[in-house]
């Protein structure tokens, strides 16, 4: 880390201040738990500030080192050293006679060196039990990644891992074979033995998942003072850097016309209701699993509008926090396609799910019922896809599948420009929006929010796309 990263300008005169983070073990023993050292350098001249900052940095590191290596260090000693550095006298030690025992125990462990395997265990425990941000499937995927990481790097002291090790690790990850965790031929073999066979390499997209998760582990370690440097910074490939990969693109107006003018939609030549409604609902920007996992109770009338409530349940986990939302059904579906009649029948059926024919199967630790829809629309090795039957062919470096409906909607919202609020669009499609909590959630009462959502959703021009679709009619009549 360069010396300039410890400098900050403050005030109208631009006076430089020295800033340095206080290690967490030391924070715990000072009243108020100060997270950083700050001291004015009393100059606005960078050339004068730099040598002063270097001097303070050296003194701070030396002080922290002495604290960490001294047995029986007292809280008073810690405060004295920090006060000497900053010139602040108001800091006081925590009045806890047991605190010395705790810090001695932590420092005893630190002096021996934290092993990489132990760091992984701490990181996983943090996400599983403390923050509870990982699902069962997420844990399984990440544990597989960390297993490979430990084999490549070894169970070494985490402080011995530097930037060169990180770069070497990136090269080895990119050389890993496709299906390394699934192929039975790779079991009980070391990575060196596997690579000796010159197997087909995994995709760069998959390799990037390994790099992103490893980078996240070390970033967490750095932020929590387990390591002094962050060797895996910007080690991932980043979006759009996957060679040979295909970019998913939206459907054109001609392609949408082909998709919704087959006899399936114009003459009701469908076997199950989902074959009619799922593609239509996807035009509102929903994710596939959000539609296939709908329960009948998730669709209701609110303030005079039909709404779809996207929320997690025992079979459906949402992609992120922002995915939980309430979205109004487009008026075209209600007035032209008889969506209300469809919902009346579904409620009277007594079925729990809106599309009961789509059975849930547990895959990789989570429930899923999207496979039938994906296979029907995208095709399989033995079944021609619906999109191909509609004349939508695969283009070089471009991917068009059932998820392209969502991209089509996003593209149309973008084309509307200032006609729609970006915050509302982000909410409707379930994207993370930083300003959301400060704006949309505080717009006012529920009626006002529903009206805003309805107004935005109905900006989408469904009449151009669905004008040939015959209104839904019960197959039981």
Secondary structure, DSSP 8 states (H G I E B T S, - for coil): --GGGGEEEETTTTEEEEEEE--HHHHTTBTT---EEEEE-----HHHHHHHHHHHHHHHHHHHHHHHHSTT--HHHHHHHHHHHH------B---TTHHHHHHHHHHHHHH--BHHHHHHHHHHIIIIIS----HHHHHHHHHHHHHHHHHH-S-BGGG--HHHHHHHHHHHHT-BTTTTT-GGGTT--HHHHHHT---B--HHHHHHHHHHHHHHHHHHHHTTS-SS-TTTT-S--TT--TT--EE----HHHHHHHTSSHHHHS---SSHHHHHHHHHHTTT--HHHHHT-BGGGEEEETTEEEEEE---SS---SSGGG-EEEE--HHHHHTS-HHHHHHHHHHHT-SBTTTTS--EEETTEEE--HHHHHHHH--SSS--HHHHTT---BTTEE-STTHHHHHHHHHHHHTGGGS-HHHHHHHHT---TTGGGTGGGS-SHHHHHHHHHHHHTTS-HHHHHTT------TT-
